[in-house]
Amino acid sequence: MDNEQWWSRLKPATREWLIANNGDAVPERVATEVAVAGGPVGVEATGEDDTQPGLFYPDEILDWVEEIANTEDSPDSV
């Protein structure tokens, strides 16, 4: 499933959280909603190598969310 498909299935509050907290550890409730919608499964980080423990998404997903955030914030998107 492509990113636009699962993204559109998320609650607005979940999309807002992902944009506002892009790159942060993902709460279980958010990770579950994303997975049920057909999105990526978070990868468990153990806190080694100066990383915070928790669930994280791959860089390609973080980059995609950042693109969405930039598009939604642009004056042309209104």
C-alpha distances in whole Angstrom, upper triangle without the diagonal:
4,7,8,7,7,10,12,12,14,18,19,21,19,17,21,21,18,20,24,23,21,21,23,23,21,22,21,21,18,16,16,15,12,11,12,10,7,7,10,13,16,18,22,25,28,30,31,32,32,29,29,28,24,21,19,16,16,17,15,13,17,17,14,16,19,18,17,20,22,21,22,25,26,29,27,24,27
4,6,6,7,9,11,12,14,17,18,20,18,16,19,20,17,18,21,21,19,20,22,22,20,22,22,21,18,17,18,16,13,13,14,11,9,8,10,14,16,19,22,25,28,30,31,31,31,28,28,27,24,21,19,15,15,16,12,11,14,14,11,13,16,15,14,17,19,18,19,22,23,26,24,21,24
4,5,6,6,9,10,11,15,15,17,14,12,15,16,13,14,18,18,15,17,19,19,17,20,20,19,16,15,16,14,11,12,13,10,9,7,9,13,14,17,21,23,26,28,29,29,29,26,25,25,22,19,16,13,13,13,11,8,11,12,8,9,13,12,10,14,16,15,16,19,20,23,21,19,21
4,6,5,6,9,10,13,14,16,14,12,15,17,14,14,18,19,17,19,21,22,19,21,21,20,17,17,17,15,12,14,14,11,10,9,12,16,18,21,24,26,30,31,32,32,32,29,28,28,25,21,19,16,16,17,14,11,14,14,10,10,13,12,10,13,15,13,14,17,18,21,19,16,18
4,5,5,7,9,13,14,17,15,13,16,18,16,17,20,21,19,21,22,23,20,21,21,19,16,16,16,13,11,12,12,8,8,8,12,15,18,21,24,26,30,31,33,34,33,30,29,29,25,22,20,17,18,19,16,13,16,17,13,13,17,16,13,16,19,17,17,20,22,24,22,19,21
4,5,5,7,11,12,14,12,11,14,15,13,15,18,18,17,18,20,19,16,18,17,16,13,12,12,10,7,9,9,5,5,5,9,12,14,18,21,23,27,28,30,31,31,27,26,25,22,18,17,14,16,17,15,12,14,16,13,12,16,16,13,16,19,18,17,21,22,25,24,20,22
4,5,6,9,10,12,9,7,11,12,10,11,15,15,14,16,18,18,15,17,17,15,12,12,13,10,8,10,11,8,9,7,10,13,15,18,21,23,27,28,30,30,30,26,25,25,21,18,16,14,15,16,14,11,13,14,11,9,13,13,10,12,15,14,13,17,19,21,20,17,19
4,6,8,9,12,11,9,12,14,13,14,17,18,17,20,21,21,18,19,19,17,14,15,15,12,10,13,12,9,10,10,14,17,18,22,25,27,30,31,34,34,33,30,28,28,25,21,20,18,19,20,18,15,16,17,14,12,16,15,12,14,17,15,14,17,19,21,20,16,18
4,7,9,12,10,10,13,14,13,15,18,19,18,20,21,21,18,18,17,15,12,13,13,9,8,11,9,6,9,9,13,15,17,21,23,26,29,31,33,34,33,30,28,27,24,20,20,18,20,21,19,16,18,19,16,15,18,18,15,17,20,18,17,20,22,24,24,20,21
4,6,8,6,6,10,11,10,12,15,15,15,18,18,18,14,15,14,12,9,11,11,7,7,10,9,7,10,10,13,14,15,19,21,24,27,28,31,32,31,27,25,24,21,18,17,16,18,20,18,15,16,18,15,13,16,17,14,15,18,18,16,19,21,24,23,19,20
4,5,5,6,9,10,11,13,14,15,16,19,19,19,15,15,15,12,10,12,12,8,10,13,12,10,13,13,16,17,18,22,23,25,28,29,32,33,32,28,26,25,22,19,19,18,21,22,21,18,18,20,18,15,18,19,15,16,19,18,16,19,21,23,23,20,20
4,5,5,6,9,10,11,12,14,15,18,18,19,16,16,17,14,12,14,15,12,12,16,15,13,16,15,18,19,19,23,25,26,29,30,33,33,32,28,26,26,23,21,20,19,21,22,21,18,18,19,17,14,16,17,13,13,16,16,13,15,18,20,20,17,16
4,5,5,6,9,10,10,12,14,17,16,17,14,13,15,12,10,13,14,11,12,16,16,14,17,16,18,19,18,22,23,24,27,27,30,31,29,26,24,23,20,19,18,18,21,22,22,18,17,19,18,14,16,18,15,14,17,17,14,16,20,21,22,19,19
4,5,5,6,9,10,10,12,14,14,14,11,11,12,9,6,10,11,8,9,12,13,11,14,13,14,15,15,18,20,21,24,24,27,28,27,23,21,21,17,15,15,14,18,19,19,15,14,17,15,12,15,16,14,13,17,17,15,17,20,23,23,20,20
4,5,5,6,9,10,10,13,14,15,12,13,15,13,9,11,13,10,9,13,14,12,14,12,14,15,15,19,21,22,25,25,28,29,27,24,22,22,19,16,15,14,17,17,16,13,12,14,12,9,11,13,10,10,13,13,11,14,17,19,20,16,17
4,5,5,6,8,10,13,13,15,13,14,16,14,11,14,16,13,13,17,17,16,18,16,17,18,17,21,22,23,26,26,28,29,27,23,21,22,19,18,17,16,18,18,18,15,14,15,14,10,12,13,11,9,13,13,11,12,15,18,19,16,16
4,5,5,6,8,11,10,11,9,10,13,11,8,11,14,12,12,15,17,16,18,15,16,16,15,18,19,20,22,22,25,26,23,20,18,18,16,14,14,14,17,17,18,14,13,15,14,11,12,15,13,11,15,16,14,15,18,21,22,19,20
4,6,5,5,8,9,10,8,10,13,12,8,10,13,11,10,13,15,14,15,12,13,14,12,15,17,18,21,21,23,24,22,19,17,17,15,13,11,10,13,13,14,10,9,12,11,7,9,12,10,9,13,14,13,14,18,21,22,19,20
4,6,5,9,10,13,11,14,16,16,12,14,17,15,13,17,19,17,18,15,15,17,16,18,20,20,23,23,25,25,23,20,19,20,18,16,14,13,15,14,14,11,9,11,10,6,7,10,8,6,9,11,10,11,14,17,18,16,17
4,6,9,9,12,12,13,16,16,13,15,18,17,16,19,21,19,21,18,18,19,17,19,20,20,23,22,24,24,22,19,17,19,17,16,14,14,17,16,17,14,11,13,13,10,9,13,11,8,11,14,12,12,15,18,20,18,19
4,6,5,8,8,11,14,14,11,13,16,16,14,17,20,19,20,17,16,17,14,16,17,16,19,18,21,21,18,15,14,15,13,13,11,12,14,14,15,13,10,13,13,10,10,14,13,11,14,16,15,15,19,22,23,21,22
4,6,9,9,12,15,15,12,13,16,16,14,16,19,18,18,15,14,15,13,14,16,16,19,18,20,20,18,15,14,15,14,12,10,9,11,10,12,9,6,9,10,7,7,11,11,9,12,15,14,15,18,21,22,20,22
4,7,8,12,15,16,13,13,17,17,15,17,20,19,19,16,14,14,11,12,13,12,15,14,16,16,14,11,11,12,11,10,7,7,9,8,11,9,6,9,11,9,10,13,14,13,15,18,18,18,21,24,25,23,25
4,6,9,12,14,12,12,16,16,15,17,20,20,20,17,15,14,11,12,12,11,14,13,15,15,13,10,8,10,9,9,7,9,11,12,14,12,10,13,15,12,13,16,16,15,18,20,20,20,23,26,28,25,27
4,7,9,12,10,10,13,15,14,15,18,19,19,16,14,13,9,10,9,9,11,11,14,15,13,10,7,7,5,5,5,8,11,13,16,13,12,15,17,14,16,19,19,18,21,23,22,23,26,29,31,28,30
4,6,8,6,6,10,11,10,12,15,15,16,13,12,10,8,10,10,11,13,14,17,18,17,13,11,10,7,5,6,8,12,14,15,13,12,15,16,13,15,19,18,17,20,22,21,22,26,29,30,27,28
4,6,5,6,9,10,11,12,14,16,17,15,14,12,10,12,11,13,15,15,19,21,19,16,13,11,8,7,9,12,15,17,19,16,15,19,19,16,18,22,20,19,23,25,23,24,28,31,32,29,30
4,5,5,6,9,10,10,12,14,15,14,13,11,9,11,11,13,15,17,20,22,21,18,15,13,9,8,11,12,16,19,20,17,17,21,21,18,21,24,22,22,25,27,25,27,30,33,34,31,32
4,6,5,6,9,10,11,12,14,13,14,12,11,14,15,17,19,20,24,26,24,21,18,16,13,11,13,14,18,20,21,18,18,21,21,18,21,23,21,21,25,26,24,26,29,32,32,29,30
4,5,5,6,9,10,11,13,11,11,11,10,13,14,16,19,20,23,25,23,20,17,16,12,10,11,11,15,17,18,14,14,18,17,14,17,19,17,17,21,22,20,22,25,28,29,25,26
4,6,5,6,9,10,11,9,8,7,6,10,11,14,17,18,21,23,22,18,16,14,11,8,9,9,13,15,16,13,14,17,16,14,17,20,18,19,22,23,22,24,27,30,30,27,28
4,5,5,6,9,10,9,10,8,9,12,13,17,19,21,24,26,25,22,19,17,13,11,12,13,16,19,19,16,17,20,19,17,20,22,21,21,25,25,24,26,29,32,32,29,30
4,5,5,6,9,9,10,10,11,15,16,19,22,24,27,28,27,24,22,20,16,13,14,14,17,19,19,15,17,20,18,16,19,21,18,19,23,23,21,24,27,29,29,26,27
4,6,5,6,5,7,8,9,13,15,18,21,23,25,26,26,22,20,19,15,12,12,11,13,16,15,12,13,16,14,13,16,18,16,17,20,20,19,22,25,28,27,24,25
4,5,5,5,6,6,8,12,14,17,20,23,25,26,26,23,21,19,16,12,13,11,14,17,16,13,15,18,16,15,19,20,19,20,23,24,23,26,28,31,31,27,29
4,5,7,9,9,12,15,18,21,24,26,28,30,30,26,25,22,19,16,16,15,17,20,19,16,18,21,19,18,21,22,20,22,25,25,24,27,29,32,31,28,29
4,6,9,11,13,17,19,22,25,27,30,31,31,27,25,24,20,17,17,15,17,19,18,15,17,19,16,15,19,20,17,19,22,22,21,24,26,29,28,24,26
4,7,9,12,15,18,21,25,27,29,30,30,26,25,24,20,17,16,14,15,18,16,13,16,18,15,15,19,19,18,20,23,22,22,25,27,30,29,25,27
4,7,9,13,16,18,22,24,26,27,27,23,22,21,18,14,13,10,12,14,12,9,12,14,12,12,16,16,15,17,20,20,20,23,25,28,27,24,26
4,6,9,13,15,19,21,22,23,24,20,19,18,15,11,10,7,8,11,10,8,11,13,12,12,16,17,16,18,21,21,21,24,26,29,29,26,28
4,6,9,13,16,18,20,21,22,18,17,16,12,9,9,7,9,13,13,11,13,16,15,15,18,20,19,20,23,24,24,26,29,32,32,29,31
4,6,9,13,15,17,18,18,15,14,12,9,5,5,5,8,11,12,10,11,15,15,14,17,19,19,20,23,24,24,26,28,32,32,29,31
4,6,10,12,14,15,16,13,12,10,8,5,5,6,8,11,13,12,13,16,17,17,19,21,21,22,25,26,27,28,31,34,34,32,34
4,6,9,11,13,14,11,10,7,6,5,6,9,11,14,16,15,15,19,20,19,21,24,24,24,27,29,29,30,33,36,37,34,36
4,6,8,10,10,7,7,5,5,6,7,10,11,14,17,16,15,19,20,20,21,24,25,25,27,29,29,30,33,36,37,35,37
4,6,9,10,8,7,5,7,9,11,14,15,17,20,20,19,22,24,23,24,28,28,28,30,33,33,33,36,40,41,38,40
4,7,6,5,5,4,8,11,11,15,16,17,21,20,19,22,24,23,24,27,28,27,29,32,32,32,35,39,40,38,40
4,6,6,8,8,11,13,13,16,17,18,21,22,20,23,25,25,25,28,30,29,31,34,34,34,37,40,41,40,42
4,6,9,10,13,15,14,17,16,17,20,21,19,22,25,24,24,27,29,28,30,33,33,33,35,39,40,39,41
4,7,9,13,15,14,17,17,17,21,21,19,21,24,23,23,26,28,27,28,31,32,31,34,37,39,37,39
4,6,9,11,10,13,14,14,18,18,16,18,21,20,20,24,25,24,26,29,29,29,31,35,36,34,37
4,6,9,10,13,15,16,19,18,16,19,22,20,20,24,25,23,25,28,28,28,31,35,36,34,36
4,7,9,13,15,16,20,18,17,20,22,21,22,25,26,25,27,30,30,30,33,36,38,35,37
4,7,10,13,15,18,16,15,19,20,19,20,23,23,23,26,28,27,28,31,35,36,33,35
4,7,10,13,15,13,13,17,17,16,18,21,21,21,24,25,25,26,29,33,33,31,32
4,7,9,12,10,9,13,14,13,15,18,18,18,21,23,23,24,26,30,31,28,30
4,7,8,6,7,10,11,10,13,15,15,16,19,20,21,22,24,28,28,26,28
4,6,6,7,9,10,11,13,15,16,17,19,20,21,23,25,29,28,26,29
4,5,5,6,8,10,10,12,14,15,16,18,20,21,22,26,26,24,27
4,5,5,6,9,10,11,12,14,15,17,18,20,21,25,24,23,26
4,5,5,6,9,10,11,12,14,15,16,18,20,24,23,21,24
4,5,5,6,9,10,10,12,14,15,16,18,22,22,20,23
4,6,5,6,9,10,11,12,14,15,17,20,20,19,22
4,5,5,6,9,10,11,12,14,16,19,18,16,20
4,5,5,6,9,10,10,12,14,18,18,15,18
4,5,5,6,9,10,10,12,16,16,15,17
4,5,5,6,9,10,11,14,14,12,16
4,5,5,6,9,10,13,13,10,13
4,5,5,6,9,12,13,11,13
4,6,5,6,10,11,9,12
4,5,5,9,8,6,10
4,6,8,9,6,8
4,7,9,7,8
4,5,6,8
4,5,6
4,6
4
